[in-house]
Amino acid sequence: MEFYGIHFVGLNPENGRKLLVTLALVVAVVILRWVLRAMTRVLIRGNTELWRGRFWTHQGISVLCGIILIIGIISIWFDNPARLGTFVGLVTAGMAFALQKVITSLAGYFVILRGNTFSVGDRIVMGDVRGDVVALGFMQTTIMEMGQPPAVQSADPAMWVHSRQFTGRIVTISNSEIFNKPVYNYSREFPYIWDEMKIPITY
């Protein structure tokens, strides 16, 4: 393709058609995702017992749309299996070197889902942060932080709430933390936890 005497490498009518089809596919997937989420909101509206199901439905819709988009783009641009194999090899090698944390976080997301480690609304300790899970994304988990007693507080960042009350801070933690440190779930199997009160009695 040539424009004002400048020849653009790799641009030809075939690639232009593929680019237009790709843009159309992206728009269609975005519209599909919006429609499915709107239908979910309408079906669950007013039912507070299904709010957790709504979250997981939205997660499933996002994963489904992502798979459709990836398969569609691969089908449009790589109609030659030999080129696809070469491309996948190069991309995989580059991603393994440059995106280690991102890939680990994405793997952590699927481990959390598959292993039922925690869900939205659970009270957990993850990455030295204790609180209630308010959102779970592909890369990060969002926690509404709770205060901790001084004996278990870390020096950085400082915390001024020593009781089990919300501090007002929202903390985002990489999903890769589940591979580095244990995750304590206060809500998973048993809805209560034991606490201990020491009452000294004199003779």
N, C-alpha and C positions, 0 to 999 in steps of 0.2 A: 504494500500500500504506500502510495506517495502523496505527500501533502506539501504544496509550495516548494517542491524540489527536494523535500526531505523524505527519505525512504525509511519507513518504519519496519524494522526487522520482525518477522513473525506475524505480521498483520496481513490477512488476506480475506477474501469473501467468505471462505469456509469458517475461519476463526471468528469473523464478525457474526455469522449466523449462530455459532455455538455460544458466543457471548450474550446475544439477545435471548436465546433459549435459557441460558443460565440465569439471567436476570428475571425472566418470567417465572422460572422455577422457584427462585428465592421469594419473589412476591407471593406466589401461590402458597408456598409453605407458611409464610408469615400470616397470610389471611386464614389458612386452615387452622393454625395454632390459635389465632384470636377467636375464631368461631367456636372451636372446641372448648376453650376456656370460658367463653361467654355462656355456652350451654351448661357447663359445669356449675357456674355461679347461679344460673337460673334454677337448676335442679336442686341445689343444696341451700338456696337462699332461705333464711329464717330457721334453719335446723342447726342449732348450735352443737348437737351431738356428732355431726358429720364434718366438722371443720377440719379435723385431722385427715379424714378421707379426701376432702377437697385438696389439701396440700399434696397428698400423694398422687391424686389424679393429675394435678398440674405438673408434677414431676414426670409422670408417665407420658403426658402429652409432649413435654419438652424433649424427652429422650426419643419418642417416636418421630417427631418432626426433624430432629437432628439426624436420625438414621435415614429418613427419606431424603433429606437434603444431600447427605454424603453419597448415597447410592445414585441419586440423580445426577450429581455433578460428575462422578466417576463415569457413569454411562454416557454422558454427553461428550466429555473431553477425551476419554481413553477408549475409543472403539477398537484400537489395536492392542491385543493382550501383551505383545512384546514391550510396547511403550509403557503400558501400565506397570509391568513388572519392574522395569528400570526406574520409573518414577517412585514407586512404593519403596524400593530399596534405598534410593537416595534420601527420600523424605524420612524414612525410619531412622537411618543413620544420623541425619541432622537433628531430628527430634530427640533421639536418645542422648545426644551430647548437650544440646542447648536447652532443652525443656525438661530436665530431670525433675525439678520440683513440681512443675505443672502436671506431668504424667503421674507422679506419685500422688498428688492431690486428687486427680481424677480417679486413680485406682482406689484411693481411700474412700471416695464417694460410693463406689460400687461395693466395697467391702462393708461400709456402713449399712447400705441397703440390704445386701445379701445376708450379712451376719446378724441383722436386726440389733446392731450395737446400741442405737438410740433412735428416737423419733422426735418430731416437733412436740414440744410441751414437756419433755422429760427433763428432770433435774440431773445434771451431770457435772463431773469434774473432768476437764479435758485440757491438756496443755497448761496445767497449773491455774486454770480459771474455773470457778464454780458458778453455776447459774442455770437458768432455764433456756432450753433451745427454742429460739423463735424462728429460725429459718435454716434450711439445709440446701446449699447450692452445690454445683459441680466441683467447685474449687475450695469453697470456704463454708464453715459453719458459724452461724451468728448466735451469740449467747447473750442473754440479759444477765449481767454480772450480779453476784451476791457478795455480801461482805463475808470475811473470814476472820477467825480469832487471830490475835497477833502471833500465836505459836506456830501457825501454818502459813502465815503471810510471807510473800517474797518481798524483798526490799524494793524491787522495781517492776512495775510502777507502784507508787505509794497508794495505800488504801486507807480511808478514814472511817469506814463502817466496820465495826468489829462484830456485830450481830448478824444473824442470818436474814438480813433485809437487802432489798435491791439497792445497789449503789447509784443507779441512774445511768451507768455507763453500758454501752452496747459494745461487745467485744467480738471481733471476727477472727477466727482461728483457721489455719490451713488444715484441710482434711488429712494431709500427710502426717499430722501429729499422732494419729492412731497407730502408726507403725513405730513411733519413737517412745511413747509413754502410755501407761495404762489409762483406760477410760473408766471412770467410776459412774455408774448409773444408779440414781436413788429411786427410780420410778419403774424399772422394767418389770421384774417378776413379782415384787412385793410392794404394795403402795405405801408401806410405813418403814421407818428405820428406827433402830434402837438408839436411845440416848441414855446417858448416865449422869446421875446426880449424886454427888458425894455429900452425906450429911454426917459430920462428926458428932459423936455422942460421948459426953464425959462420963467418967465413973461415978 
